[in-house]
Amino acid sequence: MTRSTRRCSSNHRVAKTAALCAGLWLSASAGAQAPAASAPAPSWQQGRSGDQTSSTLHPFAPILTGRPASELPLDKLKVPAGFKVEVYADAIPEARSLALGDKGTVFVSNRNLKDVYAIVEKDGKRTVTKVLKGLNSPNGVAFGKGTLYVAERHRITAYDGIEDRLDNPPEAKVVIDGLDPSNQAGHFWKFLALGPDGKLYFNVGAPGNIVMPNYQQATINRVDPKTGVMETYALGVRNSVGFDWDPRSKELWFTNHARDWVSDELPHDTLHRAAKKGMHFGYPYCHQGDFLDPEYGKGRACSEFDPPAAKLGAHIAPNGMRFYTGSMFPAEYRNNMFIAMHGSWNRTTKQGYSVVRATVDGSGKVELKPFLEGFLQDAKADPPMWGRPTDVLVMKDGALLVSDDYNGVVYRVSHQR
């Protein structure tokens, strides 16, 4: 993290510096080293039309130092009747992806920093420990059979038996390397999940807002952790930051971020069902299943590609998602999806910044229902929110954890029978 980025974190309350902070943060995260006068425009500006070059819209940088829970307006959070939301742990800078260990350890990643944290509960008290450090954008974490897997921007590694060695973690074993040979800009971070087939699934995002990806980009892939053999599972996926498997059908579902800089209402971000290997979901030619890209969609038809299961909203940024497999919540929640809406920036009136519950009926129709709200304060402000839901995780007791990378906090949602 550069000195300028740290300065942004400490001055985040000064509204006039918000655009500068976002630009510095994104430049740092993409590895830009050239002087400001000659540096290319950040990748998030790519794809703007001529009349959008003066737009003041910009991404919102997380508070990389984190904030103590005591500073947060937790009383603004709302959940359905019978549910309770509280802070599970704080002081986890840029708390992002979540994974649950066999012995109850909650592993928490970050994207712009270099660390992985562990939350351990013992005798009614929770402690937060930095267990891995010096990594390269370790956004993805997954756990299976005693092993923690971490997806960095360029590789996936394994840490065997780490729950018994949190104070002295084992050496990393490389599952696969060379995942980012060009040190790509844009969506270089990787979500990671362990599939029912025992393979590790991860995304390789598009290298910009709207560009022609190479053969490896804009995909969801899987790798056998035993052999290191990788294969492409889904194509035409611009940027997926969350996926899970239906516990009944074992089919893969995932969220996807659509392109920016078309309009406030187009295109929608989406939810998809990948029932088999080899499906193509449209990027960069078609978005939301029925909207041809103004540039790359020329001469193409959306009917060539696999449509989404649902449109989620324009620029709403759906991130982590999980099927609810616990028993704490009411019976009607069983096998529903929870989706963390990270929230929009490329939209005049912001939306998202919540966790929604998604149900699917017998015909495949998806219905979205509010579940955790209250992070969005003023849809016209800069920034409009005080927190950003990022990932969700079902605990063994049936409670739902929600990470907030903006504040470095993990919340716990429970239900009282």
C-alpha positions in Angstrom: 0.0 0.0 0.0 1.5 3.4 -1.0 1.8 6.3 1.4 -0.9 8.1 -0.6 -3.3 5.2 -0.2 -2.7 5.2 3.6 -3.4 8.9 3.7 -6.7 8.4 1.9 -7.7 5.8 4.5 -7.1 8.2 7.4 -8.9 11.1 5.7 -11.9 9.2 4.4 -14.4 11.5 6.1 -13.4 14.4 3.9 -15.9 14.2 1.1 -13.9 16.3 -1.3 -11.0 13.7 -1.3 -13.3 10.8 -2.2 -12.6 10.8 -5.9 -8.9 11.2 -5.4 -8.8 8.3 -2.9 -10.5 6.0 -5.3 -8.2 6.9 -8.1 -5.1 6.4 -5.9 -6.4 3.1 -4.5 -7.3 1.7 -7.9 -3.9 2.7 -9.3 -2.1 1.1 -6.4 -4.1 -2.1 -6.7 -3.4 -2.4 -10.4 0.3 -1.8 -9.8 0.6 1.5 -11.7 4.0 3.0 -11.2 4.3 5.8 -13.8 4.1 9.4 -12.7 0.7 10.9 -12.6 1.3 13.2 -15.6 2.0 10.2 -17.9 0.0 7.5 -16.3 -2.8 5.9 -18.4 -6.3 6.3 -17.2 -7.4 3.7 -14.5 -9.1 0.6 -15.9 -12.4 1.6 -14.3 -12.6 4.6 -16.7 -12.2 2.4 -19.8 -15.3 2.3 -22.0 -16.6 5.8 -21.2 -18.2 7.6 -24.1 -17.1 11.1 -25.1 -19.9 12.7 -23.1 -19.0 10.7 -20.0 -15.4 11.9 -19.7 -16.4 14.7 -17.3 -18.5 12.3 -15.1 -17.8 12.6 -11.4 -18.8 8.9 -10.8 -16.0 6.8 -9.3 -15.5 3.6 -7.3 -15.4 3.9 -3.5 -12.2 2.9 -1.8 -12.4 0.8 1.4 -11.0 2.1 4.6 -7.8 0.0 4.5 -7.1 0.6 8.2 -10.5 -0.6 9.1 -12.8 0.9 11.7 -13.7 -0.3 15.2 -17.3 -1.4 15.6 -17.8 1.2 18.2 -17.7 3.9 15.5 -20.4 2.3 13.3 -24.1 3.2 13.3 -25.2 -0.4 14.0 -28.6 0.7 15.1 -29.4 1.5 11.4 -29.2 -2.2 10.4 -32.5 -3.9 9.7 -33.4 -7.6 9.5 -36.8 -9.4 9.3 -38.8 -9.9 12.5 -37.3 -12.6 14.7 -33.7 -12.1 13.4 -30.9 -10.3 15.2 -27.7 -8.7 13.7 -24.6 -8.0 15.8 -20.9 -7.6 15.3 -19.1 -11.0 15.2 -15.5 -9.5 14.9 -13.9 -6.2 13.9 -10.3 -5.0 13.4 -9.9 -7.1 10.2 -8.7 -4.7 7.5 -10.7 -5.0 4.3 -12.5 -8.2 5.5 -13.6 -9.8 2.2 -14.1 -13.5 1.4 -15.0 -16.0 4.2 -14.3 -19.7 4.7 -15.1 -22.0 7.6 -12.6 -24.5 8.9 -13.5 -27.9 10.2 -12.8 -26.9 13.8 -14.8 -23.7 13.6 -12.1 -21.2 12.5 -13.4 -18.5 10.2 -10.8 -17.4 7.7 -11.1 -13.9 6.2 -9.2 -12.6 3.2 -8.6 -9.2 1.6 -8.0 -7.9 -1.9 -5.9 -4.8 -1.8 -3.7 -5.9 1.1 -1.6 -9.0 1.6 -3.0 -11.0 4.5 -5.4 -13.7 5.6 -6.9 -13.6 9.1 -8.4 -16.2 11.4 -11.3 -15.6 13.8 -11.2 -18.2 16.7 -13.9 -18.5 19.3 -12.9 -20.1 22.6 -14.6 -19.9 26.0 -17.1 -17.4 24.7 -14.4 -15.0 23.5 -13.3 -14.3 19.9 -9.8 -13.4 18.8 -8.6 -12.2 15.5 -5.1 -13.3 14.3 -3.2 -12.6 11.1 -2.2 -16.0 10.0 -0.8 -15.4 6.5 1.0 -12.3 5.3 3.0 -11.1 2.3 0.6 -12.5 -0.3 -0.4 -11.1 -3.6 -4.1 -10.0 -3.4 -5.3 -13.1 -1.5 -9.0 -12.5 -2.3 -10.1 -16.1 -2.5 -10.3 -18.6 0.5 -11.8 -22.0 0.7 -11.5 -24.9 3.2 -11.7 -28.6 2.8 -10.5 -31.7 4.7 -8.2 -29.8 7.0 -6.6 -27.7 4.3 -7.0 -23.9 3.7 -6.7 -22.9 0.0 -5.9 -19.3 -0.9 -6.3 -17.8 -4.4 -3.9 -14.9 -5.0 -3.9 -13.0 -8.3 -1.4 -15.4 -9.9 -1.7 -18.7 -8.1 -3.6 -21.0 -5.7 -1.9 -22.4 -2.7 -2.7 -25.0 0.0 -2.0 -24.9 3.8 -2.4 -28.4 5.2 -3.4 -28.7 8.9 -3.4 -25.0 9.4 -6.1 -25.0 12.1 -3.7 -26.8 14.4 -0.9 -24.3 13.6 -2.5 -20.9 13.5 0.5 -19.4 15.4 3.0 -21.1 13.1 1.3 -21.8 9.8 2.7 -24.5 7.5 4.5 -23.7 4.3 2.4 -23.0 1.3 2.0 -25.8 -1.3 1.4 -24.6 -4.8 -1.7 -26.1 -6.4 -1.4 -24.1 -9.6 0.7 -21.1 -10.7 0.8 -18.8 -13.7 -2.8 -17.6 -13.5 -1.9 -14.0 -14.3 1.0 -14.1 -16.8 0.4 -10.5 -18.0 -0.2 -8.9 -14.6 -3.5 -7.8 -16.0 -5.3 -4.7 -15.0 -9.0 -4.7 -14.2 -10.5 -7.7 -12.5 -7.4 -9.6 -11.4 -8.7 -10.8 -8.0 -10.1 -14.3 -7.6 -13.0 -15.8 -5.7 -12.4 -19.4 -4.7 -14.7 -22.3 -3.7 -14.5 -26.0 -3.2 -17.0 -27.8 -5.4 -18.9 -31.0 -4.6 -16.6 -32.8 -7.1 -13.6 -32.0 -4.9 -12.2 -29.5 -7.3 -11.3 -25.8 -6.7 -13.4 -23.3 -8.7 -12.1 -19.8 -9.3 -12.8 -16.9 -11.7 -10.4 -15.1 -14.0 -12.0 -11.7 -14.6 -12.0 -9.5 -17.7 -8.9 -7.3 -17.9 -11.0 -4.1 -18.2 -14.5 -2.8 -18.2 -15.4 -3.7 -21.7 -12.6 -5.4 -23.7 -12.0 -8.5 -25.7 -10.7 -11.1 -23.2 -8.0 -13.6 -24.1 -8.7 -17.4 -23.9 -8.2 -17.5 -20.1 -10.0 -14.3 -19.1 -13.7 -13.7 -18.3 -14.1 -17.4 -17.2 -14.8 -19.6 -14.3 -12.3 -22.4 -14.0 -11.7 -25.5 -11.9 -8.5 -27.2 -10.9 -7.9 -30.6 -9.3 -6.0 -29.9 -6.1 -4.4 -33.3 -6.2 -3.0 -33.0 -9.8 -2.9 -29.2 -10.5 -4.8 -29.9 -13.8 -7.0 -26.9 -14.7 -10.0 -26.7 -17.1 -12.3 -24.0 -18.1 -15.8 -24.5 -16.8 -17.8 -21.4 -18.0 -17.1 -18.6 -20.4 -18.4 -15.1 -21.0 -18.3 -14.2 -17.3 -17.1 -10.7 -16.9 -16.5 -10.6 -13.2 -17.9 -13.2 -10.8 -17.1 -12.5 -7.1 -19.3 -15.3 -5.6 -20.5 -18.8 -6.4 -22.0 -21.8 -4.7 -23.7 -25.1 -5.5 -27.4 -26.0 -5.0 -27.2 -28.7 -2.3 -30.1 -30.6 -4.0 -29.0 -30.6 -7.7 -25.3 -29.9 -7.2 -25.5 -27.3 -10.0 -23.2 -24.2 -9.9 -24.8 -20.8 -9.3 -22.8 -17.6 -9.5 -23.1 -13.8 -9.4 -21.7 -11.6 -12.2 -20.9 -7.9 -12.5 -21.9 -6.4 -15.9 -20.1 -3.6 -17.7 -20.1 0.0 -16.7 -20.6 3.3 -18.6 -23.7 2.5 -20.6 -26.4 4.3 -18.6 -27.8 4.4 -15.1 -30.3 1.6 -15.9 -28.2 -0.6 -18.2 -27.0 -3.2 -18.0 -28.1 -5.2 -15.0 -25.8 -7.3 -12.9 -26.9 -10.9 -13.0 -27.4 -14.3 -11.2 -26.6 -17.4 -13.3 -27.0 -21.2 -13.2 -24.3 -23.2 -14.9 -25.9 -26.6 -15.2 -23.0 -28.0 -17.2 -19.5 -27.3 -18.3 -18.9 -25.2 -21.4 -21.8 -22.7 -21.2 -21.1 -19.1 -22.5 -22.8 -16.3 -20.7 -22.3 -13.5 -23.2 -19.4 -11.2 -22.3 -18.3 -9.1 -24.1 -21.0 -9.4 -26.8 -24.3 -9.6 -24.8 -25.1 -8.4 -21.3 -28.1 -9.4 -19.0 -29.2 -11.9 -21.6 -30.9 -9.4 -23.9 -28.8 -6.3 -24.3 -26.2 -6.3 -27.1 -23.0 -4.4 -26.3 -22.9 -1.1 -28.2 -19.4 -2.0 -29.6 -18.8 -5.8 -29.3 -22.4 -6.8 -29.9 -22.4 -5.6 -33.5 -23.3 -8.5 -35.8 -24.1 -10.8 -32.9 -27.3 -12.0 -31.2 -28.0 -12.6 -27.6 -29.7 -15.9 -28.5 -26.2 -17.3 -29.1 -25.5 -17.2 -25.4 -26.8 -18.7 -22.2 -29.2 -16.2 -20.4 -29.0 -15.4 -16.7 -31.3 -16.9 -14.2 -32.2 -13.4 -13.0 -31.4 -9.7 -13.4 -30.4 -8.2 -10.1 -30.3 -4.5 -10.8 -28.1 -2.1 -12.7 -24.6 -1.7 -11.2 -25.7 -3.2 -7.9 -22.5 -5.3 -7.6 -23.6 -8.7 -6.4 -20.6 -10.3 -4.6 -20.6 -13.4 -2.3 -23.5 -15.8 -2.4 -24.3 -19.0 -0.5 -27.2 -21.4 -0.3 -28.6 -21.6 3.2 -28.1 -25.1 4.5 -28.4 -24.4 8.2 -31.3 -25.2 10.6 -31.4 -22.0 12.8 -33.5 -20.0 10.4 -37.2 -20.7 9.7 -37.9 -23.8 7.4 -38.8 -21.6 4.4 -35.2 -20.3 4.3 -33.7 -23.7 3.7 -31.9 -23.9 0.3 -32.6 -20.2 -0.4 -29.7 -18.1 -1.6 -28.2 -15.2 0.3 -26.4 -12.6 -1.9 -24.2 -9.8 -0.7 -24.9 -6.6 -2.8 -21.7 -4.6 -2.6 -23.5 -1.6 -4.0 -23.3 0.7 -7.1 -20.9 3.4 -8.0 -21.5 3.8 -11.7 -25.0 5.1 -11.2 -26.3 8.6 -10.4 -28.6 7.3 -7.7 -26.9 4.5 -5.8 -28.5 1.2 -4.9 -27.5 -2.1 -3.3 -25.4 -2.1 -0.1 -27.5 -4.9 1.4 -27.9 -8.7 1.6 -30.9 -10.1 -0.2 -32.6 -13.5 0.0 -33.2 -15.2 -3.4 -35.8 -17.9 -3.8 -36.4 -20.0 -6.9 -39.8 -21.5 -7.8 -40.5 -24.7 -9.7 -40.3 -22.9 -13.1 -36.9 -21.4 -12.3 -38.2 -17.9 -11.6 -36.0 -16.1 -9.1 -37.6 -13.7 -6.5 -35.4 -11.3 -4.4 -36.4 -10.3 -0.9 -34.7 -7.9 1.4 -32.8 -9.5 4.3 -30.1 -7.2 5.8 -30.5 -3.5 5.1 -29.4 -0.1 6.5 -25.9 0.4 5.1 -27.1 2.9 2.4 -27.5 6.3 4.0 -28.0 8.8 1.1 -28.3 7.4 -2.5 -27.1 10.8 -3.9 -24.1 11.3 -1.5 -20.4 10.6 -2.1 -20.0 8.1 -0.5 -23.6 7.0 -0.1 -23.0 4.3 2.5 -21.3 3.6 5.8 -20.7 -0.1 5.0 -20.6 -2.6 2.2 -21.7 -6.3 2.5 -19.1 -8.4 0.6 -19.4 -12.1 1.4 -21.7 -14.4 3.3 -21.1 -17.7 5.2 -23.4 -20.2 6.8 -22.0 -21.3 10.2 -22.4 -24.7 11.8 -25.0 -23.4 14.2 -27.0 -22.0 11.3 -26.2 -18.3 11.8 -25.1 -16.3 8.8 -21.9 -14.3 8.8 -21.6 -11.2 6.6 -18.3 -9.5 5.8 -17.9 -5.8 5.3 -14.7 -4.8 3.5 -15.4 -1.1 3.7 -15.0 -1.2 7.5 -13.1 -4.4 8.2 -16.0 -5.9 10.1 -17.8 -9.3 10.1 -21.5 -9.3 11.3 -23.5 -12.3 12.6 -27.2 -12.7 11.8 -29.1 -15.1 14.0 -32.7 -16.2 14.5 -34.5 -16.7 17.8 -37.1 -19.5 17.7 
